[in-house]
Amino acid sequence: MNLHCSSTLFSPREYLSPRLSGDIFLVMGYQSSLHRHTPIQGTGSRTVILQGEMAPPPRRGPTGAQRGMTLVEILIVVALVGIAALISVGNLQTIQRRFQLESSVRELTAFLNEVPNHAREQNAPVFLVWDGTARTFSIATDAAATNVLDSLDFPQELTITGPGTPILRCDVYGRTFIGTATVMMPAVQTVSITHRDTPEASAPTYGLTLSPLWAVEVSR
């Protein structure tokens, strides 16, 4: 006599036909709990049925790629994003300040270079007047700047030092005098410009040098 073991999923209506007479078939069947004791008939053989309910597969925990972020990880990410944002804002402000400074220096250089042209147009000396309180350079036909031909205002964020003499005069030949003096300016006049909100360690300072023969040079 042979013992045959078989594991199968069946229903009560299925018919199992034994292949060999005198053999015992051990059938491990899994079926619904409503039909646990349904007998299965064989011909010339005996069939033993071991029934049971199929257990559900165990649940798997989330893998490394599937599990969510913890509160600590979220806080770390938020902190890193905040630090990066602060660095970016600081760099942007520094770039804006340097751009404003460089733009103002170029504007003042062009303004000062126009002084001899105004003298030739007027066919008379013109005066460059610096008002430190109003932060304004003026080109006028008189030392009191009552008749202004052109003017240039500076932003409050910029720090301007000089010129050493607040009133300069340029004649039609491009010669430079101090105020109403009849003798040419003996030395150069320098204007220093920097941005007051820039840290001292990285604050660029531009110098504009005005020569006795009216010429403007920029240095840094």
NORMO-V224581 format. One line per field, one symbol per residue. ss: DSSP state (H for helix, E for strand, L for the rest). psi: psi as a letter, one per 30 degrees, with the letter a starting at -180 (. if undefined). A space follows every 50 residues. Layout:
ss=???
psi=???
//
This chain:
ss=LLEEEEEELLLLLLLLLLLLLLLEEEEEEELLHHHLLLLLLLLLLEEEEE EELLLLLLLLLLLLLLLLLLHHHHHHHHHHHHHHHHHHHHHHHHHHHHHH HHHHHHHHHHHHHLHHHHHHHHLLLEEEEEELLLLEEEEELLLLLLLEEE EEELLLLEEEELLLLLEEEELLLLEEEELLLLLELLLLEEEEEEELLLLH HHLLLEEEEELLELLEEEEL
psi=kkjkkkkljllffkkkjkfkkflkkjkjkjlkffhegjlkkljglkkkkj llkkklkkkklkleffklkleeeeeeeeeeeeeeeeeeeeeeeeeeeeee eeeeeeeeeeeeffeeeeeeefhlklkjkjjfefhkkkjlflffhfjkel lkkklffkkkkalekfklkkafggkkljbglfklkfllkkkkklkffkke egjkkkkkkjlejjkkkkl.
//
